[in-house]
Amino acid sequence: MANATKSTTIRFDEDVLNLIHRQANLDGQTSTEFMRNAVLEKLEDSLDYQDAVKNIRESHGQTVSRDDVKKQLGL
């Protein structure tokens, strides 16, 4: 069963809204799709950042270099 969706209202001044409409059009999206995608990207970035901070804390600051990871994976 699909999750139900809900709506919300975001207010922008006219200049910003025109920029959103123009950029969405250039991207081949509706303004709604453009704004939804922007919010979801910001949310994903924030969650990724929170995960990174948690991982650094749990590792007590120890890191592994990219080369070491590649060696461990046999790459």
PDB file with one MODEL, atoms N, CA, C and O in Angstrom:
MODEL        1
ATOM      1  N   MET A   1       0.837  -1.174   0.000  1.00  0.00           N
ATOM      2  CA  MET A   1       0.000   0.000   0.000  1.00  0.00           C
ATOM      3  C   MET A   1       0.887   1.244   0.000  1.00  0.00           C
ATOM      4  O   MET A   1       1.832   1.321   0.785  1.00  0.00           O
ATOM      5  N   ALA A   2       0.607   2.198  -0.847  1.00  0.00           N
ATOM      6  CA  ALA A   2       1.398   3.411  -0.940  1.00  0.00           C
ATOM      7  C   ALA A   2       1.136   4.318   0.252  1.00  0.00           C
ATOM      8  O   ALA A   2       0.042   4.331   0.817  1.00  0.00           O
ATOM      9  N   ASN A   3       2.153   5.067   0.619  1.00  0.00           N
ATOM     10  CA  ASN A   3       1.988   6.042   1.698  1.00  0.00           C
ATOM     11  C   ASN A   3       1.111   7.184   1.217  1.00  0.00           C
ATOM     12  O   ASN A   3       1.211   7.618   0.069  1.00  0.00           O
ATOM     13  N   ALA A   4       0.268   7.657   2.087  1.00  0.00           N
ATOM     14  CA  ALA A   4      -0.557   8.822   1.764  1.00  0.00           C
ATOM     15  C   ALA A   4       0.334  10.056   1.738  1.00  0.00           C
ATOM     16  O   ALA A   4       1.279  10.165   2.520  1.00  0.00           O
ATOM     17  N   THR A   5       0.034  10.965   0.852  1.00  0.00           N
ATOM     18  CA  THR A   5       0.804  12.204   0.810  1.00  0.00           C
ATOM     19  C   THR A   5      -0.017  13.331   1.416  1.00  0.00           C
ATOM     20  O   THR A   5      -1.247  13.288   1.447  1.00  0.00           O
ATOM     21  N   LYS A   6       0.681  14.314   1.885  1.00  0.00           N
ATOM     22  CA  LYS A   6       0.044  15.509   2.443  1.00  0.00           C
ATOM     23  C   LYS A   6       0.663  16.711   1.766  1.00  0.00           C
ATOM     24  O   LYS A   6       1.756  16.624   1.206  1.00  0.00           O
ATOM     25  N   SER A   7      -0.018  17.805   1.816  1.00  0.00           N
ATOM     26  CA  SER A   7       0.516  19.014   1.196  1.00  0.00           C
ATOM     27  C   SER A   7       0.841  20.050   2.256  1.00  0.00           C
ATOM     28  O   SER A   7       0.357  19.993   3.387  1.00  0.00           O
ATOM     29  N   THR A   8       1.671  20.995   1.856  1.00  0.00           N
ATOM     30  CA  THR A   8       2.026  22.112   2.707  1.00  0.00           C
ATOM     31  C   THR A   8       2.139  23.344   1.822  1.00  0.00           C
ATOM     32  O   THR A   8       2.128  23.235   0.596  1.00  0.00           O
ATOM     33  N   THR A   9       2.245  24.479   2.420  1.00  0.00           N
ATOM     34  CA  THR A   9       2.372  25.725   1.675  1.00  0.00           C
ATOM     35  C   THR A   9       3.724  26.350   1.965  1.00  0.00           C
ATOM     36  O   THR A   9       4.154  26.437   3.115  1.00  0.00           O
ATOM     37  N   ILE A  10       4.385  26.784   0.903  1.00  0.00           N
ATOM     38  CA  ILE A  10       5.647  27.516   1.034  1.00  0.00           C
ATOM     39  C   ILE A  10       5.435  28.866   0.364  1.00  0.00           C
ATOM     40  O   ILE A  10       4.928  28.942  -0.755  1.00  0.00           O
ATOM     41  N   ARG A  11       5.820  29.909   1.043  1.00  0.00           N
ATOM     42  CA  ARG A  11       5.651  31.245   0.475  1.00  0.00           C
ATOM     43  C   ARG A  11       7.010  31.787   0.030  1.00  0.00           C
ATOM     44  O   ARG A  11       7.990  31.730   0.773  1.00  0.00           O
ATOM     45  N   PHE A  12       7.048  32.311  -1.191  1.00  0.00           N
ATOM     46  CA  PHE A  12       8.230  32.944  -1.741  1.00  0.00           C
ATOM     47  C   PHE A  12       7.838  34.313  -2.270  1.00  0.00           C
ATOM     48  O   PHE A  12       6.692  34.530  -2.661  1.00  0.00           O
ATOM     49  N   ASP A  13       8.797  35.237  -2.282  1.00  0.00           N
ATOM     50  CA  ASP A  13       8.470  36.492  -2.949  1.00  0.00           C
ATOM     51  C   ASP A  13       8.438  36.226  -4.450  1.00  0.00           C
ATOM     52  O   ASP A  13       8.955  35.212  -4.921  1.00  0.00           O
ATOM     53  N   GLU A  14       7.839  37.127  -5.182  1.00  0.00           N
ATOM     54  CA  GLU A  14       7.562  36.908  -6.597  1.00  0.00           C
ATOM     55  C   GLU A  14       8.835  36.657  -7.410  1.00  0.00           C
ATOM     56  O   GLU A  14       8.842  35.812  -8.305  1.00  0.00           O
ATOM     57  N   ASP A  15       9.902  37.382  -7.102  1.00  0.00           N
ATOM     58  CA  ASP A  15      11.153  37.194  -7.853  1.00  0.00           C
ATOM     59  C   ASP A  15      11.710  35.788  -7.682  1.00  0.00           C
ATOM     60  O   ASP A  15      12.132  35.158  -8.652  1.00  0.00           O
ATOM     61  N   VAL A  16      11.709  35.306  -6.455  1.00  0.00           N
ATOM     62  CA  VAL A  16      12.211  33.954  -6.193  1.00  0.00           C
ATOM     63  C   VAL A  16      11.313  32.924  -6.864  1.00  0.00           C
ATOM     64  O   VAL A  16      11.807  31.971  -7.467  1.00  0.00           O
ATOM     65  N   LEU A  17      10.019  33.100  -6.767  1.00  0.00           N
ATOM     66  CA  LEU A  17       9.086  32.157  -7.382  1.00  0.00           C
ATOM     67  C   LEU A  17       9.274  32.121  -8.895  1.00  0.00           C
ATOM     68  O   LEU A  17       9.204  31.052  -9.500  1.00  0.00           O
ATOM     69  N   ASN A  18       9.511  33.272  -9.507  1.00  0.00           N
ATOM     70  CA  ASN A  18       9.781  33.298 -10.945  1.00  0.00           C
ATOM     71  C   ASN A  18      11.056  32.535 -11.287  1.00  0.00           C
ATOM     72  O   ASN A  18      11.107  31.827 -12.293  1.00  0.00           O
ATOM     73  N   LEU A  19      12.085  32.677 -10.455  1.00  0.00           N
ATOM     74  CA  LEU A  19      13.321  31.915 -10.668  1.00  0.00           C
ATOM     75  C   LEU A  19      13.069  30.415 -10.551  1.00  0.00           C
ATOM     76  O   LEU A  19      13.600  29.631 -11.337  1.00  0.00           O
ATOM     77  N   ILE A  20      12.270  30.019  -9.581  1.00  0.00           N
ATOM     78  CA  ILE A  20      11.933  28.604  -9.405  1.00  0.00           C
ATOM     79  C   ILE A  20      11.201  28.090 -10.630  1.00  0.00           C
ATOM     80  O   ILE A  20      11.540  27.028 -11.151  1.00  0.00           O
ATOM     81  N   HIS A  21      10.212  28.818 -11.092  1.00  0.00           N
ATOM     82  CA  HIS A  21       9.460  28.402 -12.281  1.00  0.00           C
ATOM     83  C   HIS A  21      10.380  28.284 -13.497  1.00  0.00           C
ATOM     84  O   HIS A  21      10.301  27.317 -14.256  1.00  0.00           O
ATOM     85  N   ARG A  22      11.243  29.270 -13.671  1.00  0.00           N
ATOM     86  CA  ARG A  22      12.157  29.271 -14.820  1.00  0.00           C
ATOM     87  C   ARG A  22      13.116  28.082 -14.757  1.00  0.00           C
ATOM     88  O   ARG A  22      13.329  27.402 -15.761  1.00  0.00           O
ATOM     89  N   GLN A  23      13.696  27.830 -13.575  1.00  0.00           N
ATOM     90  CA  GLN A  23      14.648  26.732 -13.444  1.00  0.00           C
ATOM     91  C   GLN A  23      13.955  25.387 -13.605  1.00  0.00           C
ATOM     92  O   GLN A  23      14.495  24.484 -14.244  1.00  0.00           O
ATOM     93  N   ALA A  24      12.781  25.247 -13.039  1.00  0.00           N
ATOM     94  CA  ALA A  24      12.024  24.000 -13.188  1.00  0.00           C
ATOM     95  C   ALA A  24      11.736  23.737 -14.658  1.00  0.00           C
ATOM     96  O   ALA A  24      11.869  22.607 -15.128  1.00  0.00           O
ATOM     97  N   ASN A  25      11.349  24.765 -15.375  1.00  0.00           N
ATOM     98  CA  ASN A  25      11.066  24.629 -16.797  1.00  0.00           C
ATOM     99  C   ASN A  25      12.312  24.195 -17.562  1.00  0.00           C
ATOM    100  O   ASN A  25      12.239  23.321 -18.425  1.00  0.00           O
ATOM    101  N   LEU A  26      13.456  24.803 -17.248  1.00  0.00           N
ATOM    102  CA  LEU A  26      14.715  24.419 -17.896  1.00  0.00           C
ATOM    103  C   LEU A  26      15.070  22.962 -17.610  1.00  0.00           C
ATOM    104  O   LEU A  26      15.641  22.273 -18.455  1.00  0.00           O
ATOM    105  N   ASP A  27      14.728  22.507 -16.418  1.00  0.00           N
ATOM    106  CA  ASP A  27      15.025  21.125 -16.013  1.00  0.00           C
ATOM    107  C   ASP A  27      13.962  20.142 -16.489  1.00  0.00           C
ATOM    108  O   ASP A  27      14.093  18.939 -16.263  1.00  0.00           O
ATOM    109  N   GLY A  28      12.912  20.633 -17.146  1.00  0.00           N
ATOM    110  CA  GLY A  28      11.844  19.753 -17.619  1.00  0.00           C
ATOM    111  C   GLY A  28      10.974  19.215 -16.501  1.00  0.00           C
ATOM    112  O   GLY A  28      10.439  18.110 -16.595  1.00  0.00           O
ATOM    113  N   GLN A  29      10.837  19.997 -15.445  1.00  0.00           N
ATOM    114  CA  GLN A  29      10.043  19.589 -14.288  1.00  0.00           C
ATOM    115  C   GLN A  29       8.946  20.613 -14.047  1.00  0.00           C
ATOM    116  O   GLN A  29       9.017  21.747 -14.520  1.00  0.00           O
ATOM    117  N   THR A  30       7.943  20.195 -13.311  1.00  0.00           N
ATOM    118  CA  THR A  30       6.994  21.174 -12.810  1.00  0.00           C
ATOM    119  C   THR A  30       7.664  21.888 -11.639  1.00  0.00           C
ATOM    120  O   THR A  30       8.651  21.407 -11.083  1.00  0.00           O
ATOM    121  N   SER A  31       7.115  23.030 -11.278  1.00  0.00           N
ATOM    122  CA  SER A  31       7.649  23.753 -10.124  1.00  0.00           C
ATOM    123  C   SER A  31       7.519  22.920  -8.856  1.00  0.00           C
ATOM    124  O   SER A  31       8.394  22.956  -7.992  1.00  0.00           O
ATOM    125  N   THR A  32       6.432  22.173  -8.745  1.00  0.00           N
ATOM    126  CA  THR A  32       6.233  21.307  -7.582  1.00  0.00           C
ATOM    127  C   THR A  32       7.309  20.238  -7.518  1.00  0.00           C
ATOM    128  O   THR A  32       7.884  20.000  -6.455  1.00  0.00           O
ATOM    129  N   GLU A  33       7.589  19.589  -8.645  1.00  0.00           N
ATOM    130  CA  GLU A  33       8.641  18.562  -8.678  1.00  0.00           C
ATOM    131  C   GLU A  33       9.992  19.170  -8.307  1.00  0.00           C
ATOM    132  O   GLU A  33      10.753  18.588  -7.535  1.00  0.00           O
ATOM    133  N   PHE A  34      10.280  20.338  -8.861  1.00  0.00           N
ATOM    134  CA  PHE A  34      11.551  21.003  -8.590  1.00  0.00           C
ATOM    135  C   PHE A  34      11.712  21.280  -7.094  1.00  0.00           C
ATOM    136  O   PHE A  34      12.752  20.982  -6.508  1.00  0.00           O
ATOM    137  N   MET A  35      10.671  21.854  -6.486  1.00  0.00           N
ATOM    138  CA  MET A  35      10.754  22.180  -5.056  1.00  0.00           C
ATOM    139  C   MET A  35      10.809  20.918  -4.199  1.00  0.00           C
ATOM    140  O   MET A  35      11.564  20.862  -3.229  1.00  0.00           O
ATOM    141  N   ARG A  36      10.013  19.902  -4.551  1.00  0.00           N
ATOM    142  CA  ARG A  36      10.043  18.649  -3.798  1.00  0.00           C
ATOM    143  C   ARG A  36      11.431  18.029  -3.860  1.00  0.00           C
ATOM    144  O   ARG A  36      11.972  17.604  -2.838  1.00  0.00           O
ATOM    145  N   ASN A  37      12.010  17.978  -5.057  1.00  0.00           N
ATOM    146  CA  ASN A  37      13.348  17.406  -5.206  1.00  0.00           C
ATOM    147  C   ASN A  37      14.397  18.192  -4.436  1.00  0.00           C
ATOM    148  O   ASN A  37      15.308  17.608  -3.850  1.00  0.00           O
ATOM    149  N   ALA A  38      14.271  19.513  -4.434  1.00  0.00           N
ATOM    150  CA  ALA A  38      15.222  20.340  -3.686  1.00  0.00           C
ATOM    151  C   ALA A  38      15.143  20.042  -2.191  1.00  0.00           C
ATOM    152  O   ALA A  38      16.169  19.921  -1.522  1.00  0.00           O
ATOM    153  N   VAL A  39      13.933  19.926  -1.675  1.00  0.00           N
ATOM    154  CA  VAL A  39      13.762  19.622  -0.251  1.00  0.00           C
ATOM    155  C   VAL A  39      14.300  18.222   0.066  1.00  0.00           C
ATOM    156  O   VAL A  39      14.983  18.034   1.073  1.00  0.00           O
ATOM    157  N   LEU A  40      13.994  17.246  -0.787  1.00  0.00           N
ATOM    158  CA  LEU A  40      14.457  15.883  -0.533  1.00  0.00           C
ATOM    159  C   LEU A  40      15.986  15.786  -0.601  1.00  0.00           C
ATOM    160  O   LEU A  40      16.594  15.054   0.178  1.00  0.00           O
ATOM    161  N   GLU A  41      16.604  16.518  -1.526  1.00  0.00           N
ATOM    162  CA  GLU A  41      18.073  16.528  -1.603  1.00  0.00           C
ATOM    163  C   GLU A  41      18.675  17.141  -0.346  1.00  0.00           C
ATOM    164  O   GLU A  41      19.658  16.629   0.190  1.00  0.00           O
ATOM    165  N   LYS A  42      18.088  18.235   0.123  1.00  0.00           N
ATOM    166  CA  LYS A  42      18.575  18.873   1.351  1.00  0.00           C
ATOM    167  C   LYS A  42      18.423  17.937   2.545  1.00  0.00           C
ATOM    168  O   LYS A  42      19.317  17.842   3.386  1.00  0.00           O
ATOM    169  N   LEU A  43      17.293  17.250   2.614  1.00  0.00           N
ATOM    170  CA  LEU A  43      17.054  16.299   3.698  1.00  0.00           C
ATOM    171  C   LEU A  43      18.068  15.159   3.654  1.00  0.00           C
ATOM    172  O   LEU A  43      18.616  14.775   4.687  1.00  0.00           O
ATOM    173  N   GLU A  44      18.317  14.622   2.469  1.00  0.00           N
ATOM    174  CA  GLU A  44      19.292  13.540   2.325  1.00  0.00           C
ATOM    175  C   GLU A  44      20.688  14.001   2.729  1.00  0.00           C
ATOM    176  O   GLU A  44      21.406  13.270   3.412  1.00  0.00           O
ATOM    177  N   ASP A  45      21.082  15.211   2.312  1.00  0.00           N
ATOM    178  CA  ASP A  45      22.385  15.752   2.702  1.00  0.00           C
ATOM    179  C   ASP A  45      22.494  15.881   4.212  1.00  0.00           C
ATOM    180  O   ASP A  45      23.526  15.548   4.795  1.00  0.00           O
ATOM    181  N   SER A  46      21.442  16.360   4.840  1.00  0.00           N
ATOM    182  CA  SER A  46      21.452  16.537   6.290  1.00  0.00           C
ATOM    183  C   SER A  46      21.560  15.193   7.009  1.00  0.00           C
ATOM    184  O   SER A  46      22.312  15.059   7.974  1.00  0.00           O
ATOM    185  N   LEU A  47      20.810  14.206   6.539  1.00  0.00           N
ATOM    186  CA  LEU A  47      20.872  12.880   7.152  1.00  0.00           C
ATOM    187  C   LEU A  47      22.240  12.238   6.946  1.00  0.00           C
ATOM    188  O   LEU A  47      22.764  11.586   7.849  1.00  0.00           O
ATOM    189  N   ASP A  48      22.820  12.422   5.759  1.00  0.00           N
ATOM    190  CA  ASP A  48      24.174  11.901   5.502  1.00  0.00           C
ATOM    191  C   ASP A  48      25.185  12.539   6.440  1.00  0.00           C
ATOM    192  O   ASP A  48      26.071  11.864   6.965  1.00  0.00           O
ATOM    193  N   TYR A  49      25.047  13.846   6.648  1.00  0.00           N
ATOM    194  CA  TYR A  49      25.945  14.553   7.552  1.00  0.00           C
ATOM    195  C   TYR A  49      25.810  14.015   8.977  1.00  0.00           C
ATOM    196  O   TYR A  49      26.810  13.778   9.655  1.00  0.00           O
ATOM    197  N   GLN A  50      24.575  13.827   9.423  1.00  0.00           N
ATOM    198  CA  GLN A  50      24.351  13.289  10.767  1.00  0.00           C
ATOM    199  C   GLN A  50      24.961  11.897  10.914  1.00  0.00           C
ATOM    200  O   GLN A  50      25.546  11.585  11.951  1.00  0.00           O
ATOM    201  N   ASP A  51      24.829  11.060   9.885  1.00  0.00           N
ATOM    202  CA  ASP A  51      25.444   9.731   9.913  1.00  0.00           C
ATOM    203  C   ASP A  51      26.964   9.827   9.992  1.00  0.00           C
ATOM    204  O   ASP A  51      27.602   9.072  10.727  1.00  0.00           O
ATOM    205  N   ALA A  52      27.543  10.760   9.233  1.00  0.00           N
ATOM    206  CA  ALA A  52      29.000  10.918   9.241  1.00  0.00           C
ATOM    207  C   ALA A  52      29.483  11.348  10.619  1.00  0.00           C
ATOM    208  O   ALA A  52      30.477  10.820  11.116  1.00  0.00           O
ATOM    209  N   VAL A  53      28.797  12.294  11.238  1.00  0.00           N
ATOM    210  CA  VAL A  53      29.184  12.753  12.581  1.00  0.00           C
ATOM    211  C   VAL A  53      29.092  11.596  13.571  1.00  0.00           C
ATOM    212  O   VAL A  53      29.983  11.408  14.399  1.00  0.00           O
ATOM    213  N   LYS A  54      28.016  10.826  13.483  1.00  0.00           N
ATOM    214  CA  LYS A  54      27.835   9.670  14.375  1.00  0.00           C
ATOM    215  C   LYS A  54      28.965   8.663  14.180  1.00  0.00           C
ATOM    216  O   LYS A  54      29.516   8.151  15.155  1.00  0.00           O
ATOM    217  N   ASN A  55      29.311   8.381  12.931  1.00  0.00           N
ATOM    218  CA  ASN A  55      30.373   7.415  12.652  1.00  0.00           C
ATOM    219  C   ASN A  55      31.727   7.898  13.152  1.00  0.00           C
ATOM    220  O   ASN A  55      32.518   7.109  13.669  1.00  0.00           O
ATOM    221  N   ILE A  56      31.996   9.192  12.999  1.00  0.00           N
ATOM    222  CA  ILE A  56      33.269   9.734  13.491  1.00  0.00           C
ATOM    223  C   ILE A  56      33.330   9.629  15.013  1.00  0.00           C
ATOM    224  O   ILE A  56      34.366   9.272  15.574  1.00  0.00           O
ATOM    225  N   ARG A  57      32.215   9.941  15.678  1.00  0.00           N
ATOM    226  CA  ARG A  57      32.194   9.833  17.143  1.00  0.00           C
ATOM    227  C   ARG A  57      32.412   8.389  17.585  1.00  0.00           C
ATOM    228  O   ARG A  57      33.176   8.122  18.512  1.00  0.00           O
ATOM    229  N   GLU A  58      31.732   7.459  16.909  1.00  0.00           N
ATOM    230  CA  GLU A  58      31.841   6.054  17.293  1.00  0.00           C
ATOM    231  C   GLU A  58      33.220   5.480  16.997  1.00  0.00           C
ATOM    232  O   GLU A  58      33.644   4.520  17.640  1.00  0.00           O
ATOM    233  N   SER A  59      33.919   6.060  16.031  1.00  0.00           N
ATOM    234  CA  SER A  59      35.262   5.568  15.703  1.00  0.00           C
ATOM    235  C   SER A  59      36.331   6.297  16.504  1.00  0.00           C
ATOM    236  O   SER A  59      37.524   6.045  16.337  1.00  0.00           O
ATOM    237  N   HIS A  60      35.897   7.201  17.375  1.00  0.00           N
ATOM    238  CA  HIS A  60      36.806   8.012  18.199  1.00  0.00           C
ATOM    239  C   HIS A  60      37.793   8.773  17.324  1.00  0.00           C
ATOM    240  O   HIS A  60      38.944   8.983  17.707  1.00  0.00           O
ATOM    241  N   GLY A  61      37.334   9.185  16.144  1.00  0.00           N
ATOM    242  CA  GLY A  61      38.155   9.991  15.264  1.00  0.00           C
ATOM    243  C   GLY A  61      39.099   9.216  14.376  1.00  0.00           C
ATOM    244  O   GLY A  61      39.775   9.803  13.531  1.00  0.00           O
ATOM    245  N   GLN A  62      39.157   7.897  14.551  1.00  0.00           N
ATOM    246  CA  GLN A  62      40.047   7.103  13.696  1.00  0.00           C
ATOM    247  C   GLN A  62      39.454   7.010  12.296  1.00  0.00           C
ATOM    248  O   GLN A  62      38.252   6.804  12.125  1.00  0.00           O
ATOM    249  N   THR A  63      40.301   7.162  11.321  1.00  0.00           N
ATOM    250  CA  THR A  63      39.857   7.086   9.940  1.00  0.00           C
ATOM    251  C   THR A  63      40.685   6.057   9.181  1.00  0.00           C
ATOM    252  O   THR A  63      41.735   5.613   9.647  1.00  0.00           O
ATOM    253  N   VAL A  64      40.195   5.693   8.014  1.00  0.00           N
ATOM    254  CA  VAL A  64      40.902   4.761   7.137  1.00  0.00           C
ATOM    255  C   VAL A  64      41.040   5.463   5.796  1.00  0.00           C
ATOM    256  O   VAL A  64      40.084   6.047   5.286  1.00  0.00           O
ATOM    257  N   SER A  65      42.228   5.399   5.238  1.00  0.00           N
ATOM    258  CA  SER A  65      42.449   6.081   3.964  1.00  0.00           C
ATOM    259  C   SER A  65      41.720   5.358   2.843  1.00  0.00           C
ATOM    260  O   SER A  65      41.381   4.180   2.952  1.00  0.00           O
ATOM    261  N   ARG A  66      41.493   6.078   1.787  1.00  0.00           N
ATOM    262  CA  ARG A  66      40.850   5.491   0.606  1.00  0.00           C
ATOM    263  C   ARG A  66      41.676   4.324   0.059  1.00  0.00           C
ATOM    264  O   ARG A  66      41.130   3.290  -0.327  1.00  0.00           O
ATOM    265  N   ASP A  67      42.998   4.506   0.032  1.00  0.00           N
ATOM    266  CA  ASP A  67      43.867   3.431  -0.466  1.00  0.00           C
ATOM    267  C   ASP A  67      43.744   2.174   0.391  1.00  0.00           C
ATOM    268  O   ASP A  67      43.718   1.063  -0.139  1.00  0.00           O
ATOM    269  N   ASP A  68      43.668   2.342   1.720  1.00  0.00           N
ATOM    270  CA  ASP A  68      43.515   1.183   2.603  1.00  0.00           C
ATOM    271  C   ASP A  68      42.181   0.479   2.365  1.00  0.00           C
ATOM    272  O   ASP A  68      42.115  -0.751   2.371  1.00  0.00           O
ATOM    273  N   VAL A  69      41.128   1.251   2.158  1.00  0.00           N
ATOM    274  CA  VAL A  69      39.820   0.654   1.877  1.00  0.00           C
ATOM    275  C   VAL A  69      39.888  -0.130   0.569  1.00  0.00           C
ATOM    276  O   VAL A  69      39.376  -1.247   0.489  1.00  0.00           O
ATOM    277  N   LYS A  70      40.506   0.439  -0.440  1.00  0.00           N
ATOM    278  CA  LYS A  70      40.636  -0.256  -1.734  1.00  0.00           C
ATOM    279  C   LYS A  70      41.426  -1.549  -1.574  1.00  0.00           C
ATOM    280  O   LYS A  70      41.076  -2.569  -2.169  1.00  0.00           O
ATOM    281  N   LYS A  71      42.486  -1.513  -0.777  1.00  0.00           N
ATOM    282  CA  LYS A  71      43.270  -2.724  -0.535  1.00  0.00           C
ATOM    283  C   LYS A  71      42.433  -3.789   0.172  1.00  0.00           C
ATOM    284  O   LYS A  71      42.483  -4.967  -0.182  1.00  0.00           O
ATOM    285  N   GLN A  72      41.655  -3.356   1.185  1.00  0.00           N
ATOM    286  CA  GLN A  72      40.811  -4.296   1.925  1.00  0.00           C
ATOM    287  C   GLN A  72      39.764  -4.925   1.017  1.00  0.00           C
ATOM    288  O   GLN A  72      39.371  -6.074   1.219  1.00  0.00           O
ATOM    289  N   LEU A  73      39.315  -4.178   0.023  1.00  0.00           N
ATOM    290  CA  LEU A  73      38.300  -4.689  -0.903  1.00  0.00           C
ATOM    291  C   LEU A  73      38.897  -5.392  -2.116  1.00  0.00           C
ATOM    292  O   LEU A  73      38.177  -5.915  -2.967  1.00  0.00           O
ATOM    293  N   GLY A  74      40.237  -5.395  -2.181  1.00  0.00           N
ATOM    294  CA  GLY A  74      40.895  -6.045  -3.301  1.00  0.00           C
ATOM    295  C   GLY A  74      40.764  -5.276  -4.609  1.00  0.00           C
ATOM    296  O   GLY A  74      40.737  -5.872  -5.686  1.00  0.00           O
ATOM    297  N   LEU A  75      40.686  -3.993  -4.516  1.00  0.00           N
ATOM    298  CA  LEU A  75      40.551  -3.158  -5.723  1.00  0.00           C
ATOM    299  C   LEU A  75      41.862  -2.514  -6.123  1.00  0.00           C
ATOM    300  O   LEU A  75      41.914  -1.785  -7.114  1.00  0.00           O
TER     301      LEU A  75
ENDMDL
END
